[in-house]
Amino acid sequence: MAEDPSDRELRATAAAVLVANRRAHATVPAPGLYPYQWCWDTGPIALGWAALGEWDQAWAELRSLLSAQWPTGFVPHIVFWEPDDGYFPGPAVWGTGGGAPPPPAPQTTGITQPPLPVSAAAALFAADPDRLRARRELGALLPSLSAWVEWLCRARRGPHGAVVAVHPWETGMDNSPAWDEPLAETPLATNDVLERRDTSTVSAAQRPTSVEYQHYLGIVGVLRSHGWDTEHQAEVSPFAVEDPGFTAIAVRAADDLVEVARALDDTERADRLVARAEQLRAGLEALWDEELQTYRAYDVRAGRPVGPATAGGLAGLWAGCRPDRAAVLAARARAWAQPPGVGVTTSDPGADGFDPVRYWRGPVWVLVNWLVAEGARRSGDPGLAEHLRATTRALVADAGFSEYYDPRDGTGIGGSGFSWSAALTLWWIARG
């Protein structure tokens, strides 16, 4: 079947973004704003390269990330492959060289992010036309991928069995309204420590506030003072929240690893991972809030649920949550994606704290549209899945591959030439 000309043009434009952002070791999320390798970005970026037929590059993205894995199984949220003075906070602020035990080179941060690369590895394994390469690459990565999930289940298990995030940056949804209350109780770094370099390229109105950044750095200071002991961060961090979004992605990661371990005839590993998947799934379901009708964050320090409904709760669809709850979440996603039809907002448009242009407080992200769409497809709602696929395609065709988008009119905001926006568009075009 001949490729649609509009798809061909969009594919070429998206490919150009990935090519421009490719560096020696990995593809960066965006030039200038994010000049290193980010953990959860790596998964979608790998899928984008695969959609282009660049299978060696796709697998290399995952290998690069996991080469920076610490001995405990922890995978850092940023890998500082090359020096770049334009980014803050850089390696000197993190000071992870004295971790317990010391991490390998290159330098990294001391916090993690959702294990989306695990599910990307499983997707590459399923789709790679070279079956020998697929088995070789996945077989080499499987011990590291499973060690990551094991570490999450061991070192980050919260009171409900969900994953505890020890910093808002770990969630990937940095300034979500869900974190407002627990973040307010964390220490503030002094102004002389803060160097806002992000706002030199992106409007301050579209980024987290400087006060939020002071809290972010205050948490980093506490974790650094404890020597980056990745086994006990959940015990010492002033910010400790069971995050439904992180947990949902971990549930799916464990499920996917069970399937690939079985495909590789590693039954012992598969059996262990079944237990981890069950633990994580039980933890996610325990975060269901009957009153709010969503999966809701739980502040471990305060001992109570916090925040409004956000995209983190919608990620339950990606995990393959209970069918009755999936139907509720799908209805909410439809409501949040009302005309002009840009996609799913990152928090409840009718709740306090919603901001249509400020990072994770309301804007539409291609990643969220994709997670919800693929989750809806998995839960038996192909109508929502196709609606979001078509909506996202129209959005990026009109506004380009931005970091995120104003839900009121689809204007691209945040960073431009954003890798996962391009990569997921490529994957959707290729997969239909």
N, C-alpha and C positions, 0 to 999 in steps of 0.2 A: 504494500500500500504506500502511495506517495506521501511524503511528509507535507503537512499543511504549510504554506508559505509563511503564515504568521508565526507558527511554531518554529520554523526554521530561523526566522529573524530573532525571535526571543531566545532561542537556544544559543545562537551566535553571540548575542549580547551578554547572556549569563556566563557563557564560557569565557568571554573576555575578562569578566570580573575575577573568576578563579585564576586565570593565567596571570593577571596583574598582581594578585595577592599571594601568589606562590613564592616561597622563599626556599633556601637551601634545604632546610629540615622539615618544613611544614607550611601549610597555607594559613596566613593570618586572617583574622576576621575582617579587618579593615585597615588600610594604610594610615599611619599617623595615630589614629585614635586607639587602635588595638594592634600593636606591632609584633605580638608574640603568638605562641600557640595557646589557645584556650581549650580547656578540657571538653566541655559539652558541645562546643562548636565543631570539634573534630569529627564527631559522628556524622552530622549532616554534610559537612564538607567532603568527607570520604564518599558519601552517596552521590554527591554531585560529580566527582571525578569518575565514578563508576558509570554514571549516566552518559558521560562523554566517551565511554569506552577506554578510559585511562585507568585500567585496573591495577597496574603496578603502582601508580600514584595513589590510588584509593587505599590500597593496603598499606602503603608507606606512611600515610597520615596516621593510621592507627599504631603502626610500629613505632613511630617517632614519639607519640604520646606515651606509650607504655614503656619505652626505654627510660623514661624519667620516673617510673614507679619506684616508691620507697620499699625497703625490705619488708615492712609490715603489711604490704598490699595496698596501702594508701596511694592514690593517684592525684597529683597536685592540679590545682585549677588553672595555673599558668606555668608554662615552661619558657624560661627566658633564654631562647636559643642564641640571640644576637643582641649586643648592646644597643640601646635606643634611649637617648636622653629625653625624648619627647613624651615618655610615659611615666606617670606617677600613680601608685607607688611601685618603684622598681625593686630590684634584688637587694639593694642596700637596706631598704626599709624592712624587708622580710627577714633577712639574716638567718636563713634556714640551714646554713652550713653546719651548725652545731646541733642538728636534730638528734633524736634518740630513737633508733640508731641513726648515724649520719646518712643522709640521702645520697644518691649517686649524682654525678655531674649529668646534665647541666644544672645551673641554679634554677630553683623553682619557688613558688609560694608554699605556704604550709597549711593550706586548707584545700578542700576538694570541691567537686561539683557533681551534679547528677550523672549517673553512668550511662548516658545516651550512647557513647561509643560502643558499649557492649552490644546493644541492639543493632547498631550499624554494622558491626562485625558479622552478626548473624545474618543480616540482610545481604551483605556482600557474599557471604558463603552460599546463600540460597540462589543468588542471581548470577554469580560469576560463571561464564560459559566454559572456562577452562577448569574442569573439575579437579584435575591434579593440582593446579595452583591453589584452588579454593581449599582443598584439604590440607595442603602444605602450610598455607598462610594461617588458616584458622587453627590448625593443630599447634603451630608455634605460639600463637597468641592465647590459646585457651587457658594455660596455667595462670597467666597474668590477669586475664579477665575474671576468672573464677576467684583468684586471690583478692581482687578488688571487691567483689560481692561478699566474700567471706569476711573481709575487714569491716565492711559496712554493717554486717549482721552482728559482728563481735564488738566493735569499738563504738558504734553509733546507734546501738539499740536503745530506744527510748522506753518510757514506762508503759506505753501501749504496744510496743513492738515495732513502731514506725521508726524511720531514720531521723536522727537528731542532727540538725544543722547547727554549727557553732559560730556561724557568721552569715549575715544576709547575702554576702557574695557567694557563699556555697550553694544557695538555692538557685542561683542563676537569675532570680527575679529580685534584684538588689534592693530596690526601694518600694516593694509591694506594700500596700496599706496593711497587709497582714503582719508586717514586722514593726509597725509604729510603736505599739505598746512595749514589747520586749526591748526594742532598741533604745527607747527613752531611759531605760534603767541601766544602761551600760555606761562605762566611763567615757569622758570626752578627751581626745588628744588636744593639745594646745594649738593655737593658731599658727605658731611658728613651725610646727611640724607639717602642716597642711600645704601642699602645692597643687593647686587645681590647674592641670594642663589640658584636661578634657574640654573645658569651656573656651579654650582658644580656637577650637574648630567647630564646636557645637554650642548652640545657644544655651545659656545657663537655665533657661526656662524648660529645657527638654532633658535636663540631667538631674541626678539627686542633688539635694541642697548641700551647702558647705557644712551645716550642722550635722547632717547625716554622715558626711565624710569624716567629720571629727569623731563621731561614734564608731564608724567603721575602723578608723585607725586606732581608736582606744581599745577595741577588741583585739586587733592585731598585736598591740603592745602587751596585753595580758597573755596571749598565747605564746608570744615570743619569750616572755619572761619565764614561761614553763618549759622552755627548751624544745618546743615543737614536738612534744611527745604525742604522737598520733594515736596512741592507745588510750589516752586519758583526756583528750580535749573536751569531750562532752561533760566531764566532771568539773573542769576548771574554767571553762569559758563563761563570761557573764551573760552571753547570749546562747541559749540552748532551746531550740524549738523543734518539735516534731513537725516536719514539713510534708504535707500530703503530696505536693508536686514531686519533690525529690523521691519520696517513698514510692509513688506510682511508677516513676521511671525505673527505680530499682526492682520493683515487682516484675515489670516487663523484661528487664535485663536478666533476672534470674530464670524466668520462664524460657527466654530465648536460649540461654546457655544450656538448660536441660535438653532442649531439642538438638542443639548442635553437638553436645557431648554424646548423645545417643547416636547421632549420625556418624560420629567418629568412633563409635564402639567403645567409648569410655564410660562404661556403665557405673563404675564405682563413683566417678565424679558426678555423673548425672543424678545418682541417688542422693548424694550429699546436697546437690543444688535443689532438688525437689524440696527438701526440708527447709532450705533457706527461702525458697519462693513462698512456701506456706507461711513461714514466720513473717515475711514482709507483707504478704497479702492480708494476714490477720491484723497486722499493725495498721495497714491502710484502712481496712473496714472499721477498725476501732475509732478512727478519727471522724467517722460520719456524724454530722451534727443534725439531729432530727428537726430542730427548730429552724435552722438556716437551710436545711435540705442540700447540704454539700459536704464534701470532705474539708475539714477546717483545721488550721494549724493549732498546735497545743504548746503553750509556753511552759516548759519544764520547770523553770525557776519560780514562776508565779503559781503553777499548778492549776492552770485553767485554759480553755480554748480562747483564741484571740483572733481578731480581725474579721473583716467582711468576707463575703464570697469572692474568690479570685480565680485566675486561671490555674493556680496550683490545685484547686479542688477539681476543676474540669479535667485535669490530667488523669483522674480516675478512669476516664474512658480509655486512655492509652494503656492502662494496666489491665483492662478487661475486668472491670469491677462487676459487682452483682447486677443482674439484668434490670431489676426494678430501679436501682440507683442510676444505672446507665441511662435509662429513659428520662429520669429527672434532669440529669446533667445535659443530655442532648437538648432538652427543651430550653434549658437555661442558655446553652450556647446559641441556639437559634434566636432567642430573645436579645442576647447581647450583640448579635450580628445583624440587627435590623437595618433598614435603609439608612444611608446610601449603599449598604452592602459591601463594606470594606472587609469585614471579617469579625472575628471574636475579640472583643476588648479584653484587656488583662485584669480588670477588676469590675465589680458591679457598677454600672453607670449611675445607678440610683442611690449608691451608698456614700457615706462620708469618706473623704480621702481620694475620691476619683478625680483624676486630672487627665484630660484627653491628650496632652502632649508630653507629660513628664515621665519618660522612661517606662517603668513597669507599673505605673499607677493608672493606666487606662489605654495607652496606644495599642494599636493592632500590630502583631508581629507575625511574620510568615511562619516561624517555628510553631507558635501556638495554633494557628490555623491548621498546620500539618498534623500536629499531635492530636488535636480534637478530631480532625477528619479521619485519620487512620484509626483512631480509637472508635469512632462511630462506625466505620466500616467493619471493624472487628466485632462490634457489639450488635451488628445486624441492622444498621441504619445507613444504607448506601445513599439515600437521598441527601442526608446532611453531609456525608463525605463528598459527594459530587458537587453539591452547592459550594462548599468551601474550596474545593479544588478550582472550580470555575471562577469563583470570586477572587481567589488569590492570583490566578493567572491574569485576570483583567486588571487587578491592582498593580502588579509589577510591570505589566505591559504599558500601563498609563503613567505610573509614577517612578518607575525604575527600581533598582535593587537597593532600597534604603534599609537602614537598620530597623526602623519601625515607621508607623503611619498614623496620621491623625484620623481617628474613626469618624469624624464629622464630614470629611470631604476626600479622604484618601491621599492627602498631601504626604509626600515622603519626608520624614524628619529623622533626627539623629544623624549617625554617620552615613556616608554614601558609599556605593560600591561594596556592599556588605556581603560577605561570602556565603553565609547560610541562606540568605534570601535568594541568591542566585543558585546555589547548590540544590536546594529543595525544589525550586522551580524546574530545574533540569531533571531531577528524579521523578517529579510528577509528570512531566511531558513524556519521559521515557517509559514510565510504568502505566500511564493512563489512569 
